[in-house]
Each structure stands twice: as C-alpha cells, then as structure tokens.
Amino acid sequence: MESRVDLNYVRNMFSLANKVAIVTGGAGALGQAIAQGLAVHGADVVVTGRTLKTLEPVVKDIEAAGRKALALSCDVAVEKDVEALMRDTLNAFGTVDILVTVAGIAKRFPAEEFPIDEWQQVMDINVRGTFLCCKHVGKIFKEKKKGKIITISSVRAFAGHPGGYAAYGTSKGAVNLLTKQLATEWAKYSINVNSIAPCIFWTPLTQEVLENEQLYKVFMSRIPMGRAALTQDSIGAAVYLASPASDFVTGQILYVDGGTVAG
Ligand SMILES: NC(=O)c1ccc[n+]([C@@H]2O[C@H](COP(=O)([O-])OP(=O)(O)OC[C@H]3O[C@@H](n4cnc5c(N)ncnc54)[C@H](O)[C@@H]3O)[C@@H](O)[C@H]2O)c1
C-alpha cells in the first residue's frame, strides 16, 4: 500500500469547492460566521431561519464570497419544515454535502423554579430540532454514501455551571450523545458526525451575562485563556469538520473554549 502522501490531496484537503452546505440558524451570530466561512472556502450555502427577512445579511455575505446562497424558512422543531428544507435544497442545488445545525436557544432559571414549558422549548429546539435535521439529511447522505454533519454543542454540555443551565446544559449534553450515536450508527455510510462546542461568546443573547460584572468574573474564571470566544473562533473548526481533512474523524466533540474543559 502506498504510504506517501499525495500532494494534490494535501493542497485540497480544506477545500469545499463544489460542495453544498445547509446552515440552520443562519441569521444568528454563529450561523452567520459559519455560513460565511464555508462560503469563503468554496461551498454554496443554504441558510435557514424562521423569518426570511433576518437572513438577508448572511445571504449578502455568502454572495460576497462569490458563492450561491439560498435562504429558506424552517422551524427546526417542526418535522414537515425540515422535510421541506431538504426537498427545496435538492431542488435548488441537486445535492447536499454538509449540514451544520446551529439553530438553538438558551434559557436560564434556577432549577427549582424552572418553568417546565420553557424547559421543554429548549429541549424541542436544541435536541428535537438537531435530531430532525440530522435524521432527514441522513437519508440523503445514506444514499450518497457520504456526508458531513456538524452539530453545535457548548461547554455547558461538559460540566454543570451555577448560572441556571438545567435546560440548556442538559440539552447540549443530549446533543453530544446524539452526535456520538449518529457517528457510530452512520459510519458504515461514510457519514461523519462531529460537534463544535464553544464556550460563551458575545451575542445579543449572552450580552446580559457578559455585561454583568459578577457573572462575567464567574465565566472568565473558568476560561484559562481569560476571554470570551468570538464567533470567528469556530469558523476553522467548521471548515475542518466539513472538509476532506476530517474524513477519518467522527463522533468527536471539538471544544472551542480557550482551554475550559482542559482544566
Ligand atoms: N452564544 C454563546 O455563547 C454560545 C456558546 C456555546 C454554544 N452556543 C450555541 O451556538 C448556537 C448559535 O447561538 P448564537 O449565540 O449564535 O445565538 P443566536 O440567537 O444569535 O442564533 C441562534 C439562531 O437560531 C434561530 N432559531 C431559534 N429557534 C429556532 C427554530 N425553532 N428553528 C429555526 N431557527 C431557530 C434563531 O432565530 C437564531 O437565528 C446555538 O446552538 C447555541 O446554543 C452559543
């Protein structure tokens, strides 16, 4: 067996040229960054959200990178929406190669006071929504005998936190195990399933936490690199996990966390 590395492979190992990606939650902070990153590295990108209007800026970013963009409305927790997303993507591009499940929400309450409806909503969007997108793209990838799935987890899946994460942390713990489960189940179809787990980063959602001096100190004390993440910190992980460079990597949770889970 030839053990020398083919230089052509090395040159193209991070290329996403001629690939089609779906990024859910594309209007959000992380979704926008990942969609833009995949486009710059060569992919056409379908971005989804519940409201089409909110996707206009990210569509412009993808097109500015020289790639095709398509905005589709989809509530990830609604199965018929997810089925339509896959159908419309195939109609527009003929195929799909990469799924990144970025759509997610966070709600924080003390566990003993957590309104159960709010708890359930977190589960519905973060767990059920992630599963539905994986389930329906999985059918397509199984036929193709190829595909890359990247779920979005969080450091909150790794360990508990005093900040009221009884729903969010639990949901992301489920995303981690779902990632490993699907990786194991679908390895025979050459489908890679991995997760990116960032630590806290600046978005309108986390502003309340990061602008609270006391909470900010609690969060930073747990990040050895001493700063919150930036959305751009996760782009490299997404490009790697979407590209041929990660073809033998599956079932991994890649923490983009300034060292949080290391210590
Ligand atoms: N912000 C952080 O510090 C942080 C840290 C770790 C992980 N994450 C994860 O990163 C992902 C993106 O978070 P963000 O901070 O960019 O938040 P964001 O609110 O900016 O983006 C989330 C997007 O998901 C969309 N969304 C919510 N519910 C949906 C549904 N039912 N169907 C379709 N879309 C829906 C929202 O409209 C929004 O556009 C989430 O999964 C979040 O849990 C965030």
The ligand as a Gaussian input file, in Angstrom:
#p B3LYP/6-31G(d) Opt

LIG

0 1
 N      -23.685000      32.422000      22.422000
 C      -22.911000      31.601000      23.096000
 O      -22.168000      31.995000      23.998000
 C      -22.896000      30.142000      22.754000
 C      -21.943000      29.315000      23.356000
 C      -21.922000      27.960000      23.024000
 C      -22.823000      27.454000      22.111000
 N      -23.744000      28.290000      21.537000
 C      -24.666000      27.707000      20.569000
 O      -24.435000      28.298000      19.316000
 C      -25.640000      28.258000      18.546000
 C      -25.906000      29.639000      17.975000
 O      -26.082000      30.532000      19.043000
 P      -25.918000      32.100000      18.900000
 O      -25.270000      32.565000      20.126000
 O      -25.351000      32.424000      17.564000
 O      -27.427000      32.521000      19.047000
 P      -28.360000      33.368000      18.091000
 O      -29.614000      33.590000      18.864000
 O      -27.634000      34.545000      17.554000
 O      -28.629000      32.338000      16.911000
 C      -29.486000      31.245000      17.028000
 C      -30.363000      31.217000      15.806000
 O      -31.238000      30.083000      15.901000
 C      -32.502000      30.510000      15.447000
 N      -33.554000      29.636000      15.982000
 C      -34.006000      29.571000      17.248000
 N      -35.015000      28.692000      17.321000
 C      -35.217000      28.193000      16.079000
 C      -36.101000      27.278000      15.489000
 N      -37.050000      26.646000      16.211000
 N      -35.986000      26.999000      14.168000
 C      -35.060000      27.627000      13.424000
 N      -34.190000      28.528000      13.907000
 C      -34.277000      28.811000      15.214000
 C      -32.644000      31.936000      15.944000
 O      -33.639000      32.629000      15.232000
 C      -31.246000      32.468000      15.697000
 O      -31.136000      32.997000      14.390000
 C      -26.736000      27.741000      19.479000
 O      -26.938000      26.374000      19.243000
 C      -26.135000      27.973000      20.846000
 O      -26.643000      27.083000      21.793000
 C      -23.799000      29.611000      21.827000

